[in-house]
């Protein structure tokens, strides 16, 4: 005799269970997620976009010719008080460009006629190398440098001149005249006479002879690069009158 499965359960239990099945009948889920999930997703997306937008990536310089390198090094040293205002990492950038330019230096730069002319000293990696005590930290407080010029005259004359304003109102200059001697195809030595100081109506010499050695690492019709025997890097820019 066949027994219906509902007979195995008490009538009251069966009815209650049947009612519960009706109450717990699953409902179809919506095709799209609840709005709060979508809003959270968009908020995360906007936050991610804001973070990405705040990160800037600097583009490295691309040098394709000596002219690009010359323009780059001049842009780095212009209006820096001949390098005094640069930070250490900026000095390193100047040195990197100078090293690249050295690859394009002419053979035997000491014999190159472009060495002659009037040059502005626009940069030195050590502030006191050109100008001595006048360019020291204390000296710059008293003497504000106006011009720093080097003139190289054929066949072997070098004239250095630093013009300044003392205490902001008294004009003066220090000048040195020296004789140039080639040590090899890249290195030169200049023996200077005692410096001459002019300040206001005063004019006198002081000190004694001095000498410097300099390696010419690059030269063209615009700039000349030099490296001193102690490693100081110089950038000279040709003056046009």
C-alpha positions in Angstrom: 0.0 0.0 0.0 1.5 3.2 -1.1 1.9 5.7 1.6 2.2 9.5 0.7 5.2 11.1 2.2 3.1 13.6 4.0 1.6 10.9 6.1 5.0 10.4 7.8 4.7 13.9 9.4 2.2 15.1 11.9 -0.6 17.1 10.3 0.2 20.3 12.2 4.0 20.0 11.4 3.3 19.4 7.8 1.0 22.4 7.5 3.5 24.6 9.2 6.3 23.4 7.1 4.3 24.0 4.0 3.5 27.6 5.2 7.2 28.2 5.9 8.1 27.1 2.4 5.8 29.7 1.1 7.3 32.4 3.2 10.9 31.4 2.4 10.3 31.1 -1.3 13.4 32.6 -3.0 13.0 35.9 -4.8 14.7 36.7 -8.0 17.8 38.9 -7.7 17.9 42.2 -9.5 19.9 42.2 -12.7 22.1 45.0 -11.5 24.0 45.3 -8.1 22.4 47.5 -5.4 23.1 51.2 -5.8 25.3 51.4 -2.7 27.8 48.9 -4.3 27.8 50.8 -7.5 28.4 54.1 -5.6 31.3 52.5 -3.7 32.8 51.3 -6.9 32.7 54.7 -8.5 34.1 56.4 -5.4 37.1 54.0 -5.5 37.5 54.7 -9.2 37.5 58.4 -8.6 39.9 58.1 -5.8 42.2 56.0 -7.9 42.0 58.6 -10.7 42.9 61.4 -8.3 45.9 59.5 -7.0 47.2 58.8 -10.5 46.6 62.4 -11.5 48.7 63.7 -8.6 51.8 61.7 -9.7 53.9 63.6 -12.1 56.8 62.0 -14.1 59.5 64.3 -15.2 60.8 63.8 -18.7 64.5 63.3 -19.1 66.4 65.7 -21.3 67.1 64.4 -24.8 70.4 65.6 -26.3 70.8 65.1 -30.0 73.6 67.5 -30.8 76.3 69.7 -29.2 74.0 72.7 -29.8 71.4 71.0 -27.5 74.0 70.4 -24.9 75.3 74.0 -25.1 71.7 75.3 -24.7 71.1 73.0 -21.8 74.2 73.9 -19.8 73.6 77.7 -20.3 70.0 77.3 -19.1 71.2 75.6 -16.0 73.9 78.3 -15.0 72.2 81.5 -16.1 71.1 83.8 -13.3 72.7 81.6 -10.6 75.4 84.1 -9.5 77.9 81.9 -11.4 76.8 78.8 -9.6 76.5 80.1 -6.0 72.7 79.7 -5.9 72.7 76.1 -7.2 72.0 73.1 -5.0 74.3 70.0 -5.0 72.0 68.0 -7.3 71.9 71.0 -9.8 75.7 71.2 -9.8 75.7 67.5 -10.6 73.4 68.1 -13.6 75.8 70.8 -14.9 78.7 68.4 -14.5 76.8 65.7 -16.4 76.1 68.0 -19.4 79.8 69.1 -19.4 80.9 65.5 -19.5 78.7 64.9 -22.5 80.0 68.0 -24.2 83.6 66.8 -23.7 82.9 64.0 -26.2 82.5 66.7 -28.9 85.6 68.7 -28.1 88.0 69.4 -31.0 91.4 67.8 -31.1 94.1 69.9 -29.6 91.8 72.6 -28.2 94.8 74.6 -27.0 95.7 75.3 -30.6 92.1 76.2 -31.6 91.8 79.9 -32.6 88.4 80.0 -30.9 90.2 80.2 -27.6 90.9 83.9 -28.3 88.3 86.5 -27.4 86.4 88.0 -24.5 84.6 85.6 -22.2 82.1 85.9 -19.3 82.7 83.5 -16.4 79.1 82.3 -16.0 79.7 79.3 -13.8 82.2 77.7 -11.4 81.6 74.7 -9.3 83.6 76.3 -6.5 82.6 79.9 -5.8 86.0 81.0 -4.6 88.0 79.7 -7.5 87.4 82.8 -9.7 87.8 86.0 -7.7 89.4 84.5 -4.6 88.3 86.0 -1.3 86.0 88.4 -3.1 83.8 85.4 -3.9 83.9 83.8 -0.5 80.7 83.7 1.7 81.9 86.8 3.6 83.3 88.5 0.6 79.9 88.2 -1.3 78.3 90.1 1.6 80.6 93.1 1.1 81.4 92.9 -2.6 78.5 92.3 -5.0 80.0 90.9 -8.2 78.9 92.8 -11.3 81.0 91.3 -14.0 83.6 88.5 -14.2 85.5 88.6 -17.5 88.5 86.8 -19.0 90.1 88.1 -22.1 92.5 85.8 -24.1 94.7 87.7 -26.6 97.0 86.3 -29.2 99.5 85.0 -28.9 99.7 84.3 -25.1 98.1 87.1 -22.9 95.3 86.4 -20.4 93.5 89.2 -18.6 91.1 88.5 -15.8 88.8 91.2 -14.4 86.2 91.1 -11.6 84.1 94.3 -11.2 82.1 94.7 -8.1 80.1 97.1 -5.9 81.4 97.4 -2.3 78.8 98.0 0.4 76.3 98.6 -2.4 77.5 102.0 -3.5 81.3 102.0 -4.1 82.4 100.6 -7.4 85.7 98.8 -7.9 87.5 96.1 -9.8 90.3 93.6 -9.4 92.4 92.7 -12.5 95.2 90.3 -13.2 97.4 90.0 -16.3 99.1 86.7 -17.1 101.1 84.8 -19.7 99.7 81.6 -21.1 101.7 78.5 -21.8 100.5 75.3 -23.3 101.4 72.2 -21.3 100.0 69.7 -23.9 97.2 69.7 -26.4 94.5 70.2 -23.7 96.2 71.7 -20.6 97.4 75.3 -20.2 99.2 77.2 -17.5 98.8 80.9 -16.8 101.3 82.8 -14.6 99.7 86.0 -13.3 101.4 89.1 -12.0 100.3 90.6 -8.7 96.7 91.7 -8.8 95.7 95.3 -9.2 92.8 96.7 -7.1 90.8 99.8 -8.1 88.2 101.0 -5.6 86.8 104.6 -5.8 89.8 106.9 -6.4 92.3 104.3 -5.0 94.5 102.1 -7.2 97.2 99.8 -6.0 98.8 96.4 -6.3 99.0 93.8 -3.6 100.2 90.3 -3.1 102.5 88.5 -5.5 102.5 86.3 -8.5 100.1 83.3 -8.9 99.6 80.6 -11.4 96.8 78.3 -12.4 96.5 75.2 -14.6 93.4 74.6 -16.7 92.2 71.8 -19.0 90.1 72.9 -21.9 87.4 70.3 -22.2 85.2 71.9 -24.8 85.2 75.0 -27.0 83.1 76.4 -29.8 82.0 79.9 -31.0 79.6 80.2 -28.0 81.1 78.6 -24.9 84.3 77.3 -23.5 84.5 74.7 -20.7 87.5 74.3 -18.4 88.5 72.1 -15.5 91.0 73.3 -13.0 93.8 71.2 -11.5 91.7 70.8 -8.3 88.7 69.7 -10.2 86.7 72.9 -10.4 84.5 73.2 -13.5 84.3 76.5 -15.3 81.8 77.6 -18.0 82.8 80.6 -20.1 80.4 82.3 -22.5 81.7 84.4 -25.3 81.0 88.1 -25.1 79.5 89.9 -28.2 79.7 93.7 -28.3 
